[in-house]
Amino acid sequence: MEALFEDIYTLERDKVHLAAHCFEGSARLWWTRVKKSRSLELSSMTWEAFRELLLMEYFPESDKQKIKEDFRKLRQGSRSMREYEKEFSHIVNCVLVLVHGDRDRAEVFESGLRPEIFKVIHAFRLKTYEDVLDRELLVERGNAIEREERDAFEKDKDKEKSKKRAASGSAGQSSSKRPPRYPRSSWRGARSQSRSLTISFPCVICGGDHKVVGCPQHEGRCF
């Protein structure tokens, strides 16, 4: 409702009337009962007084204490700045006594930031809540860009390593499939040596200087 007042530039004297006009069901009955019991005049009631009455009815003290405890423990953690700021503003708007003025609000919000962001923001000694919010957005954006560039660099390194491994693997396979090479001179020498060994042995049938298959007595013929 207060955000609507800001958007439509509502005058202070009209806020209570417009808010009460939006009541429905039990809220409308409650407001009618309050006006009769207190003989209230809408024209003389301030917005702060009306807000206090509304919170007393629908926001008991036990709930306030619970919110105060949650507020003391509130930290940004792994959330984005927008998520942290949304919860922070919701709690502060529910219990106005949690912070006292814009400077106090800025300090409390700043103290709940992640340590690495807090160090950067705290060094600027900012005075207003809006300044802290704007600076934190810049720091968060800068960290995101740095993280993206680092990830891209690591990805390129992994690609290069994969290419080198693939190239070395294909070279090893091709070399393993290639038959061994022997010098022609060694092959010829081995062949001539085997031939001389064969010829140097005499025929086992007749003792002549020839192979067994060429011996005249191989088939029983007369020598």
N, C-alpha and C positions, 0 to 999 in steps of 0.2 A: 504493500500500500504506500509506504513512504517513497519507494522508487517511482510509483505512479505520480505522486505529488510533485516530484522533481521534473518528471517528463512533461506534465501539463501546466507547470508553473502555478501550482495551487497557492492561494493566499492562506495565511495562518488562520484566519477566522473561519475559513471554509473546511479545514481538514477534518474536524470532528464530525461535522454534519455528513460529509461524503463517506467517511469510514463507517459511521453508524448506518447509513443508508444501505451498505453492502452486507449487513448482518442478515443471517438466515437461521431459521429453526431455533435451537436453544440459545444461540447468541443474541437473537432479537428479543427473546423473552427475558434474558438476563438484563439487557440494556433497558428495557421498559421498566423492569423492577428497580433497577438502580436509579433511574430518573424519578420514580415515584417516591422512593425511600429517602432520597437526598434532596428532592425538589431542585434538581439541577436545571440550569439554563444553558442550553447548548452554546449560545452566543458568548457566554462568559467563561466557558471551560477552555483551557489551553490544551494544545495537543499533547504536551508532556503529562498533564494530569490525566487526560483520557487514556493515554498509553499505560500509565502506571496502574489505573483501575483494571484495565484489560489484562495486564500481566498478573496482577494479584489473583484474578479469577481463574485464568486458564494456564498460569505458569506458577505453580506452588513453589515454596521455598526449597523443598526437597529436590525438585528438579534443578533449581538454580545451583544448589550445592554440587550436584552431580556434574553439571556443565562446568563449574569452576574447577573441579578436579580434572576433568578431561582437558580443560584449557591449559592447565599447568603442565600437563604431559604432552601437549600438542607439539609435534615435530614434523618437518617436511618428509623425512625418510626418503623412500624411493619414488615418491609422487612427483609429478610435474609442479611447476610453480603455480599454475592455474588451479590445480586441484587443491594444493595447500592453501592458497589464498581464499578459495571458495569456502572451505571449512572454517578458516580463521575468521573471516568476515561474518559467517553465519553465527558463530558462537558469540562474537563481540556484539552483534546486533541483538542477540537474545538477552544478554546480560550486560547492560551498559556500564556497570561499575567495574568491569574487568580491566578496562584501560581508562586513563584519565588524560584526554587530549590527544592531539595528532602525534606529538613527539613520543609520548608513551606508547601509542599504538605502533609506531614505526619501530621502536626498540624491541617490543615484545615479538613482533612479527620477524624482525631480523634475527633474534636469538634462536628462533625455531628452524632456521635454514640449515641445510646440510653443511657440515664443517668446512668442506672445500669452497663452498659458495659464501659462507659466512665470513671467511677470512678476506675475501675480495671486497664484499660489500662493506664490511666494518671499517676497512681502511679509508673509505671515502668520507666517513663521519657525516652521513646524510641526516637532514633535520626533519624531513616530512615523510609520511607514509607513502605518498605517491612517488617520491624520489627513490625510495627503497624498492618499490615495486618495479619501476621502470628500469632501474639499474640491474635488478635481479633478472629481469627478462633478457637484457642484453648479455649478461654473463651466461645464462642458460643457453641462449642461442649460439654464443661463441663456443661453448663446450660441445654442443651438438655438431657444429661444423667440424670442429677438431676431431671428434669421434668418427664422423663419416669419412674424413680424409685418411685417418689412420686405418680404418677398416678397408678402404679401397687400396691403400698401399700394401697391406698384408695380403689381400686377395691377389694382387698382381704378382707378388713374390711367390705365392703358392702356384700360380699358373706357370711361371718361369721354371720352378723346380720340377713340375710335372712334365714340361716339355723336355728338360734335360734328361730326366729319367727315361722317358719314352725313346729319346734318341740313342742313349747308351744301351738300352735293351735291344733295339733293332740291330745295332751294330754287332752286338755279341751273338745274336742269333745267326746273322749272315756269315760271320766268321766260323761258327761251329758247323755249319752245313757244308762248307767248302772242303773238298777232298784234299788230303795232304799232298804236297808237291815234293818230288824227288828230282835231283839233277839228272839230266839225260846221260851225262858221262858215267855216273854211278850205276845207272840202269844197264848201260851197255857193258860196263865192266863186269857186272854180276852175271849178265847173260853169257858173255864170252868165257867167264870162269866156269860156269856150269857146263858149257859145251866141252871145254877142255877136260873137265873131270869125267864126262861121259865117254869121250873118245880114248882117254888114257887107260881105261880098264880093258883087259883082253876078254875075248869071248869065253864064256864059261863052258861051252860045249867042245870047241876045238882048240881054244887058246889063241885063235887068230886075232888080228887087229881089226875087228869089225864088231857091229852090234849083234846081239843074239838073233834078232829077227832076220838078219841078212846072212846068217851062217848056212852053208850048203847042207850041213848035217841036221838042220833044224827039223826038216820033214823026213828024215831017214834016208836021204840021198847019200851016195858014196862020196867021200871026200876026194 
